Amino acid sequence: MHTRIAVPFFLFVFALIGGCTSSAPAKPESRIDPMANIPAAKTFGWQPAADNLVSTDVTQRKFDESIRSSITTNLGRKGYAEATTEPDLVVAYEVTPYEKTKSSPFSVGVGMGSWGGNVGGGVGVNTGGGSRSVQETRLTIRVVDRKADKEVWLGTMTSSIAPGASANDVAGVVAQTLNDFPARRP
């Protein structure tokens, strides 16, 4: 009788603790200038890169091309056309890697066993959990109104993308970052 109650109870405890210790996925953040009329813009272009900041690393260049291509695709879906001369909006982005320490506030151990005819179980809880370093990346996309020479939108997203990431992973992070960017009004 005790074993029928103990197993579901332990499963419930695991589910409860697992739900408490899991972290929420990162969400994009954005800011918009309330005075800006972004949807009235028709075109976008790129902020020129400084020659000394262009990477010679092939993996880094492919990563940059993936980000740029994904931004172009997403802005195109929102109704903006890319222009090489005198765009309405100027887009720039940066990728900042950093190391984040994640700590576990507690750990749990559960055991069950029998010896002879008796069944026993135990639960142990430790509140001094360990910590580990995790490499993360912050993608920041800035949009400037070229004529006003003023930043009108800023979006950021924290993720684990880095040079060498698949184009699909990069596209997903860029799409989330630009999720709140206003669509163009026809």
Secondary structure, DSSP 8 states (H G I E B T S, - for coil): -HHHHHHHHHHHHHHHHHHHH-------EEEE-TT--GGG--EEEE----GGGS---HHHHHHHHHHHHHHHHHHHHTT-EE-SSS-SEEEEEEEEEEEEEEE-S-EEEEEEEEETTEEEEEEEEES---EEEEEEEEEEEEEEETTTTEEEEEEEEEES--TT--HHHHHHHHHHHTTTS-----
